[in-house]
Amino acid sequence: MFKIMSIPNADKFFSVVEHSKGNVFLRLPDNSQCDLKRDRTARQLLQTMRPGREGLCIALSDPQDFPEFFRFMMEADDA
């Protein structure tokens, strides 16, 4: 699991989600999870959420997907 503090480019983020091999879970404030890859409502929810100090917790079912998410975070940090 990792945290994202901001999503400056939602289209690029969702592209990374779509191209991931496994599921991509968003942990909600009540500690439940929703799958960003399969749940359109979860995507809409994410677009309305503000990360705050805690950030957004993202969990990946396939660890091989992490490098692409890491690249997204690094490129967003450089922007």
N, C-alpha and C positions, 0 to 999 in steps of 0.2 A: 504494500500500500504506500502511496505517496500523496503529497499535498500539492495542490496548485493554488497559488495566491491570486492569480488573475488569469483571465482568458481574453487577451486583447484582440485575437482574431478567431472568432467562433467558427467560421467556415473552415479554417485550417485545422482547428482542433477536431471538429467533427469528421474531417477527412481522415485524420489519424485514427479516430475511433472506427470509422468504416473499414479501413484497410488493416485493422488489427486482426490477428489470427484467432484470438480468444475473445471472451466477453470482457466488457469494460464496465465496471460497477461504480456508481456514485453512491457514497454513503450519505444518507440523509440525517438531519439533526436528531431524529428519534432512533438512530443506529440501524435502521432498516437500509436495504440497498436496492437500487434499481439499475437495470442494465441499459446503459446508454446506446449500446449497439442495436438492441432489439426493441426498445421501448421509446416510441416517438414522444409520448407524454413526458418521459424522463428528460429527453432533450429539451423540450419546451421549458420544463421546470428549471433545468440548468441555466438556460438563457436568462431567466428572471432572477436567479440567485446572485447575491453579492457575497463573495468569499469571506469578508471580514478578517479578523486577526487569525482565526483558526484555519483559514483556507478551505479548499474543497478537497475532501478525501476521495481518492480514486484508487480502486483495486483492479488488478488485471488477473484474469484466469490463466493466461499464458505469459510467463516471464520473458519470453522472447520478444514480446511487444514493447517492453520497457524502453529499449534504445530509441524508438521513434517518438515516444512520449517525452523522453529526456531531451531529444533534439528539439522538439516543439517548445519545451520550456526554455531551453537555452536561446533559441532564436527569438522567442518572445521577450526574453530578458534583454537582448541586444537592441530591440526595437525602440 
